[in-house]
Amino acid sequence: MSIMFMILQKHRQIGIVYRGLLGAVVITAVEFVAGYIVNIWLDLKIWDYSDQKWNLMGQICPLYSLFWCILSVPVSKICIKLNTIYDG
């Protein structure tokens, strides 16, 4: 989320669609890397999207990327508000 937050700091007025897409891309990329390390490399099997359509190695899938897209919008707004409160 810090990557997304840094981008949002510079571009506070970006649109809701871009905000959601940015969140989905960043979170999905982090989810893939973390999933690869934890689930495949360390063989811990924390999550598995193998049963989802169009999954990538069972670590990410479009359905959950859509969820991240939707969730990113309010979370990004909250982060900006909190930063404004704490940084003045």
Buried (B, 14 or more C-beta within 10 A) or exposed (E): BEEBBEBBEEEEEBEEEEBBBBBBBBBBEBBBEEBBEBBEEEEEEEBEBEEBEEBBEBBBBBEBBEBBBEBBBEBBEEBBEEBEEEEE
